[in-house]
Amino acid sequence: MNQPKMITCPGCNRPLRSKKSIAKGIGPVCERKLEKLENEPDEDQLKMELKEKK
C-alpha cells in the first residue's frame, strides 16, 4: 500500500504532524527561531549611523 508522503520541517528535518505546521511548511519551534533571526542584524552586516546636518 502507498503511505502518504511524510512532510518534514526544512529547519530541523523533523516530521510535521499538525495541520497548521503542514500548511505553513515549518514546525513551531523553527518558526519561532526564524522570527527571532529576522529581527536581528547579520553579523557581517555593516551598520552606519548618520548624523543630522544642522
C-alpha positions in Angstrom: 0.0 0.0 0.0 1.1 3.6 -0.6 1.8 5.6 2.5 1.2 9.3 2.5 4.5 11.2 1.9 5.9 12.5 5.2 6.4 16.3 5.1 9.4 17.4 7.1 10.5 20.8 8.5 13.2 22.4 6.4 14.9 23.7 9.5 15.3 20.6 11.6 14.2 17.8 9.3 11.6 16.5 11.8 8.2 15.3 10.5 5.4 17.9 10.5 2.4 16.5 12.3 -0.2 19.2 12.9 -2.3 20.5 10.0 -1.2 24.1 10.9 2.5 23.2 10.6 2.0 21.3 7.4 0.1 24.3 5.9 2.9 26.7 6.9 5.6 24.2 5.8 7.6 24.7 9.0 7.5 23.4 12.6 6.5 25.7 15.5 10.0 25.7 17.2 11.8 26.5 13.9 9.2 29.2 13.1 9.9 31.0 16.4 13.7 30.7 15.8 13.2 32.1 12.3 11.2 35.1 13.7 14.0 35.9 16.1 16.6 35.8 13.4 14.5 38.1 11.1 14.7 40.8 13.8 18.4 40.6 14.4 21.0 42.1 12.1 23.5 39.9 10.4 26.9 39.5 12.0 28.5 40.6 8.7 26.1 43.5 8.2 27.7 46.9 8.3 25.8 49.4 10.5 26.0 53.1 9.6 24.7 55.9 11.8 24.3 59.2 10.0 24.4 62.5 11.9 21.8 65.1 11.2 23.0 68.2 9.4 22.3 71.4 11.3 
